[in-house]
Amino acid sequence: AIADRYSTNLPEEDDLDLFLAIIESGSNERLKELKPYRELAEKTAKELREVSVPADLAELHGKMIWVMEETIKQLTVLEKADQDPAAALAVVPARIDLKIQSAKFYEELSQELEI
């Protein structure tokens, strides 16, 4: 249910698409537009940490938390692109990989839970 809330509360624009638009605009002031993405991931990670799960779901639960924590780290780097542009550009491939891993993970989770 928490993961569902995360996915349904996502802003319409993908965070990497937004980041590209910000970079293309040349306006570092727009980097703050990434903040709601990070805040949503932080809220979701917090909610996930507070939930108890049966032992047979502990590994999946841990993976969900890990995905949110990595998302937070990556979005934090992107938000600070004006301070460290090289780090921001370096995190983009990792962000893409995490999105691919997440999609596969949530597909497996749905099958596991027969959602």
C-alpha positions in Angstrom: 0.0 0.0 0.0 2.8 2.4 0.8 4.6 1.7 -2.5 1.3 2.2 -4.3 0.9 5.6 -2.6 4.4 6.5 -3.7 3.8 5.6 -7.3 0.4 7.3 -7.5 1.7 10.5 -5.8 4.6 10.9 -8.2 4.6 14.2 -10.2 3.6 13.8 -13.8 7.0 14.6 -15.2 9.8 12.1 -14.6 12.6 13.4 -12.4 15.3 12.9 -15.1 13.2 14.6 -17.8 12.7 17.5 -15.4 16.5 17.5 -14.7 17.2 17.6 -18.4 14.8 20.5 -18.9 16.4 22.4 -16.0 19.9 21.9 -17.4 18.8 22.9 -20.9 17.1 26.0 -19.4 20.4 27.1 -17.8 18.5 28.2 -14.7 20.1 26.8 -11.6 17.2 28.3 -9.7 15.0 25.7 -11.2 16.9 22.9 -9.4 14.5 23.4 -6.5 11.8 21.8 -8.7 13.4 18.5 -7.8 12.7 18.9 -4.1 9.1 17.4 -4.2 10.5 14.2 -5.8 13.1 13.8 -3.0 10.6 14.7 -0.3 8.1 12.1 -1.6 10.9 9.5 -1.5 11.9 10.5 2.0 8.3 10.3 3.2 7.9 6.9 1.6 11.1 5.6 3.1 10.1 6.8 6.5 6.7 5.1 6.2 8.3 1.9 5.0 10.8 1.8 8.0 7.8 2.1 10.4 5.9 -0.9 9.0 6.4 -4.3 10.4 6.3 -7.1 7.8 6.1 -10.9 8.1 9.5 -12.7 8.0 8.8 -14.1 4.5 8.5 -10.5 3.2 11.4 -9.0 5.1 13.8 -9.2 2.1 11.3 -7.5 -0.3 10.6 -4.9 2.4 14.3 -4.2 2.8 14.7 -3.9 -1.0 11.8 -1.3 -1.1 13.6 0.7 1.6 16.9 0.5 -0.3 15.3 1.7 -3.5 13.8 4.8 -1.7 17.1 5.5 0.1 19.1 5.3 -3.2 16.5 7.6 -4.8 16.9 10.1 -2.0 20.7 10.1 -2.4 20.5 10.4 -6.2 17.9 13.2 -6.1 20.0 15.1 -3.5 23.0 15.0 -5.9 20.8 16.2 -8.8 19.4 19.1 -6.7 22.9 20.3 -6.0 24.0 20.2 -9.7 24.9 23.9 -9.4 27.4 23.1 -6.7 28.9 20.0 -8.2 27.9 19.6 -11.9 30.2 16.6 -12.4 28.6 14.6 -9.6 25.2 15.4 -11.0 26.1 14.2 -14.4 27.8 11.1 -13.0 24.7 10.1 -11.0 22.4 10.1 -14.1 23.4 6.6 -15.3 23.0 5.3 -11.8 19.6 7.0 -11.6 18.6 5.3 -14.9 19.8 1.9 -13.7 17.9 2.3 -10.4 14.7 3.1 -12.3 15.1 0.0 -14.4 15.9 -2.1 -11.3 12.9 -0.6 -9.5 10.6 -1.4 -12.4 11.8 -5.0 -12.5 11.6 -5.3 -8.7 8.0 -4.0 -8.5 7.0 -6.3 -11.3 8.4 -9.2 -9.3 6.8 -7.9 -6.2 3.4 -7.7 -7.8 3.8 -11.3 -9.0 5.0 -12.5 -5.6 2.0 -10.8 -3.9 -0.3 -11.6 -6.8 -1.4 -8.0 -7.0 
